[in-house]
Amino acid sequence: MNQTSFPKLPELTAIWQDTLNWQPTPEQQDLFQQLFELILEFNQQLNLTRLTEPEEFWEKHLWDSLRGIAPILSGKIASHPGDKVIDIGTGGGFPGIPVALVLPDCSVTLLDSTRKKITALTTILEQLNFKNTIPWVGRAEALGQHHKHRESYQLALLRAVAPPSVSAEYALPLLKIGGLGILYRGHWTTEEEKQLTSAVKQLGGIIESVDEFTTPLTNSVRHCVSIKKVKPTPKQYPRNVGVPGQKPL
Ligand SMILES: C[S@@+](CC[C@H](N)C(=O)[O-])C[C@H]1O[C@@H](n2cnc3c(N)ncnc32)[C@H](O)[C@@H]1O
């Protein structure tokens, strides 16, 4: 018998519907709960997240992860079976795991340079019986120069990984032409936008949109900055491991 009792995640169906025009099926709600429990269990040995209260986990991990793909959930942007998604710097699996959970026909690569985190995520994903996730240990700079990965993704997600122009250098080489990178940000400044505009131009991209919103439980201001690949990224990008962060474009 399982001795551990875990807190229950809120369902908040009306908020899903009002904010994303989408709501989880009972099976998806059940998977959210299982994911929460597995993360709490693994968190006892490894720091996967500091957000362990049910409401904050719901808002900052589940809702925020899915807010980034709101245009896909609402059908405004089409996703196709077999589309490849990559979560760069996934950490404890966010935003990539909730995205994989709601887009079962897409293949979601969860990339992180910390082996321990990817080992934990691999076990969590096996226990959830996910078939559409690929946990991967590596650096975004190396993957972007790998012929099997370069220009092969439709969607790249980056939350709390690096400043915007560094995130762009990680994401754009991996995207197909027409593919989108979603940068999950807190506050957004005109200075950041200026730097990002210059960086994406050098990398073959444009800023497609900057979407400002507040989170539904704590009213925190957040932004999703969407960058689009419009032409091939020059061969020299991404630069060697560590260089994008040390000398941002
Ligand atoms: C602050 S955590 C964010 C985790 C998660 N995205 C979230 O929002 O909860 C940043 C993660 O990015 C990873 N990371 C940083 N730079 C990276 C790079 N160049 N390539 C791959 N992973 C990277 C780190 O190992 C760390 O796990």
The ligand as a MOL file (V3000), in Angstrom:
LIG
                    3D

  0  0  0     0  0            999 V3000
M  V30 BEGIN CTAB
M  V30 COUNTS 27 29 0 0 0
M  V30 BEGIN ATOM
M  V30 1 C 16.4920 27.9240 -14.0960 0
M  V30 2 S 16.4110 26.3740 -14.8830 0 CHG=1
M  V30 3 C 14.8460 26.5330 -15.7030 0
M  V30 4 C 14.1340 25.2400 -15.8160 0
M  V30 5 C 12.7800 25.2570 -16.5080 0
M  V30 6 N 12.8760 25.6900 -17.8940 0
M  V30 7 C 11.7460 26.0840 -15.7680 0
M  V30 8 O 11.3650 27.1420 -16.2550 0
M  V30 9 O 11.3050 25.6560 -14.6870 0 CHG=-1
M  V30 10 C 17.5380 26.5170 -16.2760 0
M  V30 11 C 17.9690 25.1690 -16.8200 0
M  V30 12 O 18.6110 25.3820 -18.0750 0
M  V30 13 C 19.7070 24.5040 -18.1980 0
M  V30 14 N 20.6190 25.1250 -19.1730 0
M  V30 15 C 21.2320 26.3480 -19.0660 0
M  V30 16 N 21.9680 26.6040 -20.1620 0
M  V30 17 C 21.8240 25.5280 -20.9920 0
M  V30 18 C 22.3460 25.1980 -22.2870 0
M  V30 19 N 23.1730 26.0260 -22.9410 0
M  V30 20 N 21.9860 24.0180 -22.8500 0
M  V30 21 C 21.1620 23.1670 -22.1770 0
M  V30 22 N 20.6530 23.4200 -20.9500 0
M  V30 23 C 20.9640 24.5840 -20.3650 0
M  V30 24 C 20.2420 24.3760 -16.7730 0
M  V30 25 O 20.9430 23.1680 -16.5760 0
M  V30 26 C 18.9550 24.4480 -15.9300 0
M  V30 27 O 18.4510 23.1570 -15.6240 0
M  V30 END ATOM
M  V30 BEGIN BOND
M  V30 1 1 1 2
M  V30 2 1 2 3
M  V30 3 1 2 10
M  V30 4 1 3 4
M  V30 5 1 4 5
M  V30 6 1 5 6
M  V30 7 1 5 7
M  V30 8 2 7 8
M  V30 9 1 7 9
M  V30 10 1 10 11
M  V30 11 1 11 12
M  V30 12 1 11 26
M  V30 13 1 12 13
M  V30 14 1 13 14
M  V30 15 1 13 24
M  V30 16 1 14 15
M  V30 17 1 14 23
M  V30 18 2 15 16
M  V30 19 1 16 17
M  V30 20 1 17 18
M  V30 21 2 17 23
M  V30 22 1 18 19
M  V30 23 2 18 20
M  V30 24 1 20 21
M  V30 25 2 21 22
M  V30 26 1 22 23
M  V30 27 1 24 25
M  V30 28 1 24 26
M  V30 29 1 26 27
M  V30 END BOND
M  V30 END CTAB
M  END
